[in-house]
Amino acid sequence: MDRRGDGRLVDMTKTLHLVRHGATAWSDSGRLSGWSDVPLSKLGRDQARRLRRTIETRSFTGVWTSDLSRASDFARLVRDGAWPDPRLREIDFGEIEGKTWAECDPAIQAALAAFDDFDAPGGESSAGFRSRVVEFVDELPSGAHLVFTHGGVIRLVTRLSGEEQALSPGQMVSLGWGGRK
């Protein structure tokens, strides 16, 4: 147990090693990919091979991946045996799927930047997104978990842990999970 800054005790026996999938043609061009099943680019496959060398000697209680190919293929190149789970998918961007930031309406840009009350037109609400991701993380047993997922999932989990981060494709962050802020 550990005491957070607000004085509450949290179980820090669950460690998450969150990996953003490697580069895709859409991530390179700044397109919102959400639930679109965009494949890894050559750069993305190269990023996986580099990460494999970094973590190949580590052991994990569980290895998990989003079921979308850019994450599951990345996981397969880094570490065999990842279990797919659709709750690890990026937010469903609905009607703005495939658009660049510049192509989005300013109100949508502001909501996306704030990240809390974003409801994708024709897609998923931030509340639904948060609910499915937190359900997945809360169900994990104690131990160290390697999770291959998407930028939005990582931003959400790091935000909820009090350490918000945005990762570039192919990067990893590790944190203790003691639940929601």
ZISUL-V411200 format. One record per pair of residues at least 6 apart in sequence whose ideal C-beta (glycine too) atoms are under 8 Angstrom apart, sorted by sequence separation. I is the first residue (numbers start at 1). J is the second residue. D is the distance in Angstrom with one decimal. If there is no record, write none. Layout:
BEGIN
I_J_D ; I_J_D
END
This chain:
BEGIN
3_9_5.8 ; 4_10_5.7 ; 26_32_7.9 ; 27_33_6.8 ; 65_71_5.1 ; 66_72_6.7 ; 76_82_7.0 ; 93_99_7.9 ; 111_117_6.4 ; 112_118_5.5 ; 119_125_4.5 ; 158_164_5.0 ; 167_173_6.1 ; 2_9_7.1 ; 3_10_7.8 ; 26_33_4.6 ; 65_72_4.8 ; 75_82_4.0 ; 96_103_7.9 ; 111_118_4.3 ; 118_125_7.8 ; 119_126_6.6 ; 158_165_4.4 ; 1_9_4.9 ; 2_10_5.8 ; 40_48_7.4 ; 96_104_5.7 ; 101_109_6.5 ; 104_112_7.2 ; 111_119_7.5 ; 118_126_4.7 ; 165_173_5.5 ; 1_10_7.0 ; 24_33_6.7 ; 65_74_7.8 ; 117_126_6.0 ; 155_164_6.5 ; 1_11_6.2 ; 2_12_4.5 ; 26_36_7.3 ; 65_75_4.0 ; 72_82_7.0 ; 108_118_7.9 ; 116_126_6.2 ; 155_165_7.0 ; 1_12_7.2 ; 27_38_7.9 ; 115_126_7.0 ; 154_165_6.9 ; 155_166_5.6 ; 26_38_4.7 ; 63_75_7.2 ; 72_84_5.7 ; 96_108_6.3 ; 154_166_7.6 ; 163_175_5.8 ; 25_38_6.8 ; 28_41_6.6 ; 108_121_7.5 ; 154_167_5.5 ; 24_38_4.5 ; 161_175_5.2 ; 24_39_6.6 ; 28_43_7.4 ; 151_166_6.5 ; 158_173_6.5 ; 161_176_7.3 ; 24_40_5.9 ; 25_41_5.6 ; 63_79_5.5 ; 151_167_6.3 ; 161_177_6.2 ; 23_40_7.0 ; 24_41_5.5 ; 65_82_4.1 ; 67_84_4.1 ; 71_88_7.1 ; 158_175_6.5 ; 161_178_7.2 ; 22_40_5.1 ; 23_41_5.1 ; 63_81_5.8 ; 64_82_6.0 ; 65_83_7.1 ; 66_84_7.1 ; 67_85_6.8 ; 151_169_8.0 ; 157_175_7.7 ; 21_40_7.1 ; 22_41_7.5 ; 60_79_7.9 ; 63_82_4.5 ; 64_83_5.4 ; 65_84_5.4 ; 66_85_7.2 ; 67_86_4.9 ; 154_173_6.7 ; 160_179_7.9 ; 162_181_5.5 ; 23_43_4.3 ; 24_44_5.9 ; 63_83_6.8 ; 64_84_7.8 ; 65_85_7.3 ; 66_86_7.4 ; 133_153_5.5 ; 137_157_6.4 ; 157_177_7.6 ; 160_180_4.9 ; 161_181_7.4 ; 22_43_6.9 ; 23_44_4.1 ; 62_83_7.1 ; 64_85_5.8 ; 67_88_7.5 ; 68_89_5.8 ; 160_181_5.8 ; 22_44_2.9 ; 66_88_3.9 ; 67_89_6.8 ; 68_90_7.4 ; 159_181_7.9 ; 21_44_7.0 ; 22_45_6.6 ; 55_78_7.0 ; 56_79_7.9 ; 65_88_6.6 ; 66_89_5.1 ; 129_152_7.3 ; 133_156_5.6 ; 22_46_7.7 ; 23_47_6.3 ; 55_79_6.9 ; 64_88_6.4 ; 66_90_7.4 ; 96_120_6.3 ; 133_157_6.6 ; 22_47_4.0 ; 48_73_8.0 ; 52_77_6.6 ; 95_120_7.3 ; 96_121_6.5 ; 22_48_5.4 ; 44_70_7.0 ; 48_74_4.9 ; 52_78_4.7 ; 94_120_4.2 ; 95_121_4.5 ; 97_123_7.2 ; 130_156_6.2 ; 134_160_7.0 ; 47_74_7.7 ; 51_78_5.1 ; 52_79_7.1 ; 91_118_7.7 ; 93_120_4.8 ; 94_121_5.4 ; 95_122_4.1 ; 96_123_7.4 ; 129_156_7.0 ; 45_73_7.9 ; 49_77_6.4 ; 92_120_6.2 ; 94_122_3.4 ; 95_123_6.9 ; 40_69_7.7 ; 48_77_3.6 ; 91_120_6.4 ; 94_123_2.4 ; 39_69_5.7 ; 40_70_5.4 ; 44_74_6.5 ; 48_78_5.0 ; 93_123_5.1 ; 94_124_7.1 ; 130_160_7.9 ; 37_68_5.4 ; 38_69_7.8 ; 39_70_6.3 ; 92_123_4.1 ; 93_124_7.9 ; 19_51_6.9 ; 37_69_5.2 ; 38_70_5.6 ; 45_77_6.2 ; 91_123_7.1 ; 92_124_3.9 ; 35_68_7.1 ; 37_70_7.4 ; 40_73_5.4 ; 91_124_5.2 ; 39_73_7.0 ; 40_74_6.0 ; 91_126_7.4 ; 33_70_7.5 ; 92_129_7.9 ; 140_177_7.7 ; 17_55_7.7 ; 91_129_4.6 ; 115_155_6.7 ; 137_177_5.9 ; 115_156_7.6 ; 138_179_7.2 ; 17_60_7.2 ; 115_159_7.3 ; 21_66_7.5 ; 87_132_4.5 ; 88_133_7.3 ; 24_70_5.4 ; 87_133_6.3 ; 134_180_6.5 ; 22_70_7.3 ; 87_135_6.4 ; 88_136_6.3 ; 21_70_4.6 ; 87_136_4.1 ; 21_71_4.3 ; 85_136_6.1 ; 22_74_4.9 ; 21_74_4.3 ; 21_75_8.0 ; 35_89_6.0 ; 19_74_7.5 ; 34_89_8.0 ; 35_90_6.8 ; 19_75_7.8 ; 34_90_5.1 ; 33_90_6.6 ; 34_91_6.0 ; 35_92_4.7 ; 34_92_5.2 ; 35_93_7.5 ; 19_78_7.3 ; 34_93_3.6 ; 88_147_6.7 ; 90_149_7.9 ; 33_93_7.8 ; 34_94_7.6 ; 88_148_7.7 ; 90_150_3.7 ; 32_93_4.7 ; 36_97_5.5 ; 88_149_4.5 ; 89_150_6.9 ; 90_151_7.1 ; 91_152_4.9 ; 35_97_7.1 ; 36_98_6.4 ; 88_150_7.5 ; 90_152_5.0 ; 34_97_4.9 ; 90_153_6.6 ; 32_96_5.7 ; 33_97_7.2 ; 82_146_7.6 ; 89_153_7.7 ; 32_97_5.9 ; 33_98_7.5 ; 88_153_6.0 ; 32_98_6.7 ; 82_148_6.1 ; 31_98_5.5 ; 32_99_5.7 ; 79_146_6.3 ; 31_99_6.7 ; 32_100_7.7 ; 31_100_5.7 ; 30_100_4.8 ; 78_148_7.2 ; 29_100_6.9 ; 30_101_5.9 ; 26_98_7.3 ; 32_104_7.8 ; 64_136_7.9 ; 75_148_3.9 ; 74_148_5.8 ; 72_148_7.3 ; 71_148_4.8 ; 62_140_6.6 ; 71_149_5.9 ; 61_140_8.0 ; 62_141_7.5 ; 71_150_6.5 ; 61_141_6.5 ; 61_142_7.5 ; 62_143_6.9 ; 64_145_6.4 ; 61_143_2.8 ; 63_145_7.4 ; 64_146_7.1 ; 65_147_7.5 ; 66_148_6.6 ; 68_150_7.6 ; 60_143_7.5 ; 61_144_5.4 ; 62_145_4.7 ; 63_146_4.6 ; 64_147_4.9 ; 65_148_4.1 ; 66_149_5.0 ; 60_144_5.1 ; 61_145_5.8 ; 62_146_7.4 ; 63_147_8.0 ; 64_148_7.0 ; 65_149_7.3 ; 66_150_6.2 ; 59_144_7.4 ; 60_145_6.1 ; 63_148_7.9 ; 34_120_7.5 ; 58_144_7.8 ; 60_146_4.5 ; 66_153_7.5 ; 58_146_7.8 ; 34_123_6.8 ; 55_146_7.3 ; 74_170_7.8 ; 55_172_7.7 ; 54_172_7.9 ; 51_170_6.3 ; 50_170_7.3 ; 16_137_7.0 ; 51_172_6.8 ; 47_169_6.4 ; 48_170_7.1 ; 47_170_3.1 ; 16_140_7.9 ; 44_169_6.4 ; 14_140_6.1 ; 43_169_7.9 ; 44_170_6.9 ; 14_141_7.7 ; 17_144_6.7 ; 19_146_6.9 ; 21_148_6.2 ; 14_142_5.4 ; 15_143_7.3 ; 17_145_6.8 ; 19_147_6.7 ; 21_149_7.3 ; 13_142_4.1 ; 14_143_6.8 ; 15_144_4.6 ; 16_145_5.5 ; 17_146_4.8 ; 18_147_5.2 ; 19_148_4.9 ; 20_149_7.0 ; 21_150_6.5 ; 13_143_7.4 ; 15_145_7.0 ; 17_147_6.7 ; 19_149_7.1 ; 20_150_6.6 ; 11_142_7.5 ; 14_145_7.2 ; 16_147_5.9 ; 18_149_6.4 ; 20_151_5.4 ; 20_154_5.7 ; 18_153_7.6 ; 18_154_4.8 ; 18_157_6.3 ; 18_158_7.4 ; 16_157_6.7 ; 27_169_5.3 ; 24_169_7.4 ; 23_169_4.2 ; 20_167_4.3 ; 22_169_5.1 ; 23_170_6.6 ; 20_168_7.0 ; 21_169_6.5 ; 22_170_4.5 ; 18_167_7.7 ; 20_169_5.7 ; 21_170_7.6 ; 20_170_6.7 ; 19_170_7.9 ; 20_171_5.6 ; 19_171_7.4 ; 20_172_7.6 ; 19_172_4.5 ; 18_172_6.6 ; 17_172_5.9 ; 18_173_5.3 ; 17_173_7.7 ; 18_174_7.5 ; 5_162_8.0 ; 17_174_4.8 ; 18_175_7.4 ; 4_162_7.5 ; 16_174_6.9 ; 15_174_6.3 ; 16_175_5.7 ; 15_175_7.2 ; 16_176_7.8 ; 15_176_5.7 ; 16_177_5.3 ; 14_176_6.9 ; 15_177_7.2 ; 14_177_4.5 ; 12_176_4.1 ; 14_178_7.7 ; 12_177_7.9 ; 10_176_7.9 ; 12_178_5.6 ; 11_178_5.9 ; 10_178_2.8 ; 11_179_7.9 ; 10_179_6.3 ; 2_176_7.4 ; 4_178_7.0 ; 2_178_7.1
END
